Amino acid sequence: MRPPRTPRRRDAASPQTAGAFNPGDPVEVLPDEPGLRGAHFAAVVVGPSTKPRGYTVEYDALLESEGSDRKLREALPARSLRPRPPPASGEAPAAHAVVDALHDDAWWLGVALGGADGAGKVKVCFPETREVMELDAADIRPHLVWAGGEWRSPDSMEIPKTMPYTKGMQIEVSKLEDDSVVAWLPAVVAKIIWKNNLLVEYTVSKSDGIALSEEIVDVKHVRPCPPQASAIRFCMNDEVEAFQGGGWWLGVITDVHPELKYTFKPAHLGVEVQLNQKLLRLRYDWVDGQWIQESQNALKPKFTQGVKVEVCSDDEGFRGAWFEATVLKSAGSKFLVEYATLKADDETKPLTEAVEARHIRPSPPHIPVVDGFKLLDEVDAFCNDGWWVGVVSKVISNQKYMVYFRPWKEEMEFEHGQLRFHSDWMGGRWMRASPALEM
């Protein structure tokens, strides 16, 4: 976290009130460049600047060059400056309090792991870099936000609506080696900490008898639990993840054996191991809120004449539903299909229709239902001639269920034979939401 300049410290000045800055005003500079985001550098306003339009400042602790005695001056846009916050009260921070920590002559945004110990030291973690440091209590202050001309505590500010995770949500956290992701560790969100930080509890096999360990991480190190393929057979060179040592390790399939066993080569080292199919899953990367398949062997279905398929529609009132059909003819990226349940206008013949490739998928695999559907299972329910996605909201018996449909906020009763587990066709594979791993 060391800034790329030679620092020299001097005492901070008094806080600045709201309004435009004047020469001599003490301020803090918030750089917007990689490696310095989250840092606050003390400076004093020298005067206004035109390029960029803002202010010229002189840093308290940064020098023009190595070995120089002259303090660095820099012209900055007004958005990069804020007044200096009021003096800290001197109280020890609470556990998980958002703080600024003075290190390398800048104040860095972090999270306190508890109050000061007997030696006056406070442990602070920096979620973005995942470093933990022990610092003097005098070098810790509460983090404050300058907004609307006033100082606000993160405790008084709402969690951003862009936060994609909630307390209790099952997630995965990256394990890094040399800044590269080598594995994903199952975890649960224990707490949301302003602004982009999460307290996560790592889950381990119950048979290990080990208590949950925890960490505070930036959301950039976290992803939802990935989808999981149904009844999949892996291929040579498939990019996969293997469950070992409490996490999913990235690697590749190097050999296929009988009885659903495979040779797995981890990406981070060269030791190959033979694993059962249930300890493997296809590799999917979470990119911009979407799952991207990395397998080199995604299956490409051939929708030829006579193949059973399912078709969806973008028409209002039909979105989210899939209708069974048979391919009659293919022409480029379009297919002529005959529906199994939908009728033509005369109500005597099956409806035939030309559909685009993006609206067609293979018939999903049959997934055995062991001991009936469970509460909150994601299912497809057969209704109005098609399969509609919903969630089991009540188990009436092992043959009757109530299903809730989110888009319409409606609940309906279904027989066991009218339901199936919900699966999505992604990257040439049938995928289901990841169930909890049973070890």
C-alpha positions in Angstrom: 0.0 0.0 0.0 3.0 2.3 -0.1 2.4 5.4 -2.3 4.9 5.9 -5.2 6.3 9.0 -3.6 8.8 9.7 -0.8 6.8 10.6 2.3 7.6 12.9 5.2 5.1 13.4 8.0 4.0 16.5 9.8 1.2 17.2 12.2 -2.3 17.6 10.8 -4.1 20.9 10.9 -7.6 21.8 12.0 -10.7 20.7 10.2 -12.1 22.7 7.3 -15.7 23.9 7.1 -18.0 23.5 4.1 -17.6 25.6 1.0 -15.0 26.5 -1.6 -11.4 26.2 -0.5 -9.1 29.1 0.1 -5.3 29.4 0.1 -4.0 27.9 3.4 -7.0 25.6 4.0 -6.0 22.1 5.3 -7.5 19.4 3.1 -7.2 15.7 2.3 -6.5 14.4 -1.3 -8.3 11.3 -2.5 -6.3 9.9 -5.4 -8.2 8.2 -8.2 -5.5 5.9 -9.5 -4.8 2.2 -9.1 -3.0 1.3 -5.9 -4.0 4.5 -4.2 -7.8 4.2 -4.1 -9.0 4.4 -0.5 -6.1 6.5 0.7 -6.3 10.1 2.0 -3.2 12.3 1.8 -3.0 15.4 4.0 -2.3 18.6 2.1 -2.8 22.4 2.2 -4.4 24.5 -0.6 -2.0 26.8 -2.3 -4.5 28.4 -4.6 -6.9 27.8 -7.5 -5.8 26.0 -10.7 -7.2 26.1 -14.3 -5.8 22.9 -15.7 -7.4 20.9 -14.3 -10.0 23.2 -13.0 -9.7 22.9 -9.2 -6.9 23.6 -6.8 -3.1 23.4 -6.5 -2.1 21.8 -3.2 1.1 21.2 -1.3 1.3 17.8 0.4 2.2 17.6 4.1 4.3 14.4 3.7 5.1 13.9 0.0 8.3 15.3 -1.6 9.0 16.2 -5.2 11.5 13.5 -5.6 13.8 11.0 -3.8 16.2 13.0 -1.7 14.5 16.3 -2.2 13.5 18.6 0.7 10.8 20.4 -1.3 7.2 19.3 -0.7 5.3 18.0 -3.7 2.8 20.5 -5.3 0.1 19.2 -7.6 -2.9 20.6 -9.5 -6.0 18.6 -8.9 -9.7 18.7 -9.8 -12.0 19.9 -7.0 -13.6 16.4 -6.7 -10.3 15.0 -5.5 -10.3 17.2 -2.4 -12.3 17.3 0.8 -11.9 19.1 4.2 -9.9 17.3 6.9 -12.2 15.5 9.2 -12.7 16.6 12.9 -10.3 15.2 15.5 -11.0 11.6 16.7 -12.5 11.2 20.1 -9.7 8.8 21.1 -12.2 6.0 21.9 -11.1 2.5 20.8 -13.0 1.3 17.7 -15.6 -1.4 18.0 -15.2 -4.7 16.2 -15.9 -4.4 12.5 -16.0 -0.6 12.7 -15.0 1.2 9.5 -11.9 3.1 10.2 -9.0 5.0 8.6 -5.5 3.7 9.4 -2.4 5.9 9.2 0.2 3.9 7.3 3.0 5.1 5.0 1.9 8.7 5.7 -1.6 8.3 4.3 -4.9 7.4 5.8 -6.2 4.1 4.4 -9.7 2.8 4.5 -10.0 -0.4 6.6 -12.1 -2.3 9.1 -11.1 -2.7 12.8 -11.0 -6.3 14.1 -11.4 -5.1 17.7 -10.4 -2.5 20.2 -6.9 -1.8 21.4 -5.0 -4.5 23.3 -2.9 -4.0 26.4 0.0 -2.6 24.3 -2.2 0.0 22.6 -2.3 -1.9 19.3 -5.3 -2.3 17.0 -5.6 -5.0 14.3 -7.0 -3.6 11.1 -7.9 -5.5 7.9 -7.9 -3.9 4.5 -10.6 -5.8 2.6 -9.5 -4.9 -0.9 -5.9 -6.2 -0.5 -6.9 -8.7 2.3 -4.0 -7.6 4.4 -4.2 -7.5 8.2 -1.9 -5.1 10.1 -1.3 -4.3 13.8 -1.1 -0.5 14.3 -0.9 2.0 17.1 -4.3 3.0 18.5 -3.3 6.6 18.0 -3.0 6.0 14.2 -6.6 4.8 13.9 -9.6 7.1 13.4 -13.3 6.5 12.6 -14.0 6.7 8.9 -16.2 9.6 8.0 -17.8 10.6 4.6 -18.0 14.2 3.4 -21.4 14.3 1.8 -23.7 17.3 1.2 -21.4 19.6 3.1 -21.4 17.6 6.3 -19.6 14.7 7.9 -21.5 11.4 8.0 -20.6 8.1 9.7 -21.0 4.9 7.6 -23.3 3.7 10.4 -25.9 6.4 9.4 -25.7 5.5 5.7 -27.7 2.9 3.9 -26.0 -0.1 2.2 -25.8 0.7 -1.5 -28.6 -0.7 -3.6 -25.9 -2.2 -5.9 -24.8 -4.6 -3.1 -25.7 -8.0 -4.6 -25.3 -10.0 -1.4 -27.5 -10.4 1.7 -26.9 -11.7 5.2 -27.1 -15.5 5.3 -26.5 -15.9 1.6 -24.3 -18.8 0.5 -21.3 -17.6 -1.6 -17.8 -18.5 -2.6 -14.7 -16.5 -1.8 -11.5 -16.5 -3.9 -8.3 -18.1 -2.6 -5.4 -16.1 -4.1 -1.8 -17.1 -4.8 0.4 -14.4 -6.3 -2.7 -12.3 -7.0 -4.2 -15.2 -9.1 -7.4 -17.1 -8.2 -6.5 -20.8 -7.5 -9.6 -21.9 -5.7 -13.0 -20.9 -4.5 -14.0 -21.5 -0.8 -17.6 -22.0 0.2 -18.8 -19.4 2.7 -21.8 -17.6 4.2 -22.4 -13.9 4.4 -22.3 -13.1 8.1 -22.5 -9.3 7.9 -22.5 -6.5 5.4 -20.0 -3.8 6.2 -20.1 -0.5 4.5 -19.6 0.0 1.6 -18.4 -2.9 -0.5 -17.2 -5.2 2.3 -18.5 -8.5 3.7 -17.8 -10.5 6.8 -17.8 -14.1 5.6 -17.8 -17.3 7.5 -16.1 -20.2 5.8 -18.0 -23.5 5.9 -16.1 -26.7 6.4 -17.0 -30.4 6.5 -18.9 -31.2 9.6 -16.9 -34.3 10.1 -13.8 -32.2 10.5 -15.1 -30.8 13.8 -13.5 -27.4 13.0 -15.2 -24.1 13.9 -16.0 -21.7 11.2 -13.2 -19.3 10.3 -14.0 -15.8 9.1 -12.6 -13.0 7.0 -13.6 -9.5 5.9 -13.3 -9.1 2.1 -14.2 -6.7 -0.6 -17.0 -7.9 -2.8 -14.6 -8.2 -5.7 -13.2 -11.3 -4.1 -16.7 -12.9 -3.8 -19.2 -14.6 -6.2 -22.5 -16.4 -5.8 -22.5 -20.2 -5.8 -22.2 -21.3 -9.4 -24.7 -23.5 -11.3 -24.1 -27.2 -11.4 -24.6 -29.6 -14.2 -27.1 -32.4 -14.1 -26.0 -35.9 -14.9 -22.9 -34.7 -16.7 -20.0 -36.7 -18.1 -16.8 -34.8 -18.3 -14.5 -34.8 -21.3 -10.7 -34.7 -21.9 -9.4 -31.1 -21.5 -12.6 -29.9 -19.8 -11.8 -26.9 -17.5 -13.2 -27.9 -14.2 -13.1 -27.3 -10.4 -12.4 -30.1 -8.0 -13.5 -30.1 -4.3 -10.4 -30.7 -2.2 -9.3 -29.4 1.2 -12.5 -27.4 1.8 -12.5 -25.6 -1.5 -13.0 -25.8 -5.3 -9.6 -25.8 -7.0 -9.2 -24.8 -10.7 -7.8 -27.3 -13.1 -8.4 -29.6 -16.1 -9.4 -33.1 -16.9 -6.5 -35.1 -18.3 -7.9 -38.6 -18.4 -11.3 -40.3 -18.3 -11.7 -43.7 -16.4 -14.6 -46.2 -16.0 -17.2 -45.8 -13.3 -17.3 -42.0 -13.6 -13.8 -41.4 -12.4 -11.4 -38.8 -13.8 -7.8 -37.6 -13.6 -7.7 -34.0 -12.4 -4.7 -31.7 -12.8 -4.8 -28.6 -10.6 -3.8 -25.4 -12.3 -1.7 -24.2 -9.4 0.6 -27.2 -9.3 1.5 -30.3 -11.3 0.3 -33.1 -9.0 -2.6 -35.1 -10.7 -5.2 -36.9 -8.7 -8.0 -39.3 -9.6 -11.5 -38.1 -8.4 -15.0 -39.3 -8.4 -17.5 -37.4 -10.6 -19.4 -35.9 -7.6 -16.2 -34.0 -6.6 -16.0 -32.2 -9.9 -17.9 -29.5 -11.6 -17.5 -27.5 -14.8 -15.7 -24.2 -14.4 -17.8 -21.1 -14.8 -16.5 -17.6 -14.2 -18.7 -14.8 -12.7 -18.2 -11.8 -15.1 -20.3 -8.6 -14.9 -23.1 -10.4 -13.1 -23.3 -13.4 -15.5 -21.9 -16.9 -15.5 -19.4 -17.5 -18.4 -18.5 -21.1 -19.2 -14.8 -21.8 -19.6 -15.0 -25.4 -20.7 -13.3 -26.2 -24.0 -15.8 -28.9 -24.8 -19.2 -27.3 -24.5 -21.7 -29.6 -26.3 -23.4 -28.2 -29.4 -26.8 -29.7 -29.9 -28.0 -30.6 -33.4 -31.7 -29.7 -33.8 -32.5 -32.0 -36.8 -35.8 -33.2 -38.1 -37.7 -35.3 -35.4 -35.7 -34.0 -32.4 -37.7 -33.2 -29.3 -37.1 -29.7 -28.1 -38.5 -27.0 -25.9 -39.3 -23.5 -27.2 -39.7 -20.1 -25.4 -41.2 -16.8 -26.5 -40.6 -13.1 -25.9 -44.3 -12.4 -26.3 -46.0 -10.7 -23.3 -47.5 -13.2 -21.0 -45.4 -16.1 -22.2 -41.9 -15.0 -21.0 -40.3 -17.6 -18.7 -42.3 -20.5 -20.0 -41.0 -23.4 -22.1 -43.3 -25.4 -24.5 -42.6 -28.9 -25.7 -42.2 -29.3 -29.5 -40.7 -31.4 -32.3 -38.4 -30.0 -35.0 -39.9 -30.4 -38.5 -37.2 -28.6 -40.5 -34.1 -26.4 -40.0 -33.0 -23.6 -42.2 -29.9 -21.7 -41.0 -30.5 -20.1 -37.6 -34.3 -20.8 -37.8 -36.3 -23.9 -37.1 -39.9 -25.0 -38.0 -41.3 -26.7 -35.0 -44.6 -28.4 -34.2 -45.9 -27.9 -30.6 -47.0 -30.9 -28.5 -49.7 -29.0 -26.6 -50.4 -25.7 -28.4 -53.1 -25.8 -31.1 -53.5 -23.8 -34.3 -56.3 -21.3 -34.7 -58.8 -24.0 -35.8 -58.1 -25.8 -32.5 -57.9 -29.1 -34.4 -54.2 -29.3 -35.5 -51.0 -28.7 -33.6 -49.5 -25.3 -33.9 -46.4 -25.0 -36.2 -44.1 -22.0 -36.0 -40.8 -20.8 -37.2 -38.5 -19.9 -34.3 -35.0 -18.5 -33.9 -32.1 -20.5 -32.5 -32.0 -18.4 -29.3 -35.6 -19.5 -28.5 -34.9 -23.3 -28.7 -33.2 -25.8 -26.4 -33.0 -29.6 -26.1 -35.5 -31.4 -23.9 -34.2 -31.3 -20.3 -32.9 -34.5 -18.7 -35.0 -36.5 -16.4 -33.8 -35.8 -12.8 -35.0 -38.4 -10.3 -36.9 -36.9 -7.3 -35.7 -38.7 -4.2 -38.2 -38.4 -1.2 -40.3 -35.8 -3.0 -39.7 -32.1 -3.6 -38.6 -30.0 -0.6 -39.5 -26.5 0.6 -37.8 -23.8 -1.6 -36.9 -26.2 -4.3 -36.7 -24.4 -7.7 -39.1 -26.3 -10.0 -40.9 -26.1 -13.3 -44.6 -26.5 -13.1 -46.7 -27.7 -16.0 -49.6 -25.3 -16.4 -51.4 -23.7 -19.4 -49.7 -26.1 -21.8 -46.1 -25.1 -20.8 -43.5 -25.4 -18.1 -43.3 -22.3 -15.8 -40.5 -21.7 -13.3 -41.5 -21.4 -9.6 -40.5 -22.2 -6.1 -42.0 -24.8 -3.8 -43.7 -22.7 -1.1 -45.4 -25.5 0.8 -45.3 -29.3 1.0 -48.9 -30.5 1.4 -47.9 -34.2 1.1 -45.4 -36.2 -0.8 -47.8 -35.9 -3.8 -49.1 -32.3 -3.5 -47.3 -29.0 -3.3 -47.9 -25.3 -3.4 -45.7 -23.5 -5.9 -45.1 -19.7 -5.8 -44.5 -17.8 -9.1 -42.4 -14.7 -8.5 -43.3 -12.6 -11.6 -47.0 -12.7 -10.8 -46.8 -13.1 -7.0 -49.2 -16.0 -7.3 -49.4 -19.4 -5.6 -50.9 -22.6 -7.1 -51.3 -26.2 -6.1 -49.8 -29.0 -8.2 -49.6 -32.8 -8.2 -46.2 -34.4 -8.0 -46.3 -35.5 -11.7 -46.8 -31.8 -12.7 -43.5 -30.7 -11.4 -39.8 -31.2 -12.3 -36.6 -29.8 -11.0 -35.7 -26.5 -12.8 -32.6 -26.6 -15.0 -31.1 -24.0 -17.4 -29.4 -24.7 -20.7 -26.1 -22.8 -20.4 -23.0 -23.1 -22.7 -24.1 -26.4 -24.1 -24.8 -28.0 -20.7 -27.8 -28.5 -18.5 -27.2 -26.6 -15.2 -29.0 -26.6 -11.9 -28.5 -24.2 -9.0 -25.8 -25.6 -6.8 -27.2 -27.6 -3.9 -25.3 -27.8 -0.6 -22.3 -30.2 -0.9 -22.8 -33.4 1.1 -19.5 -34.8 2.3 
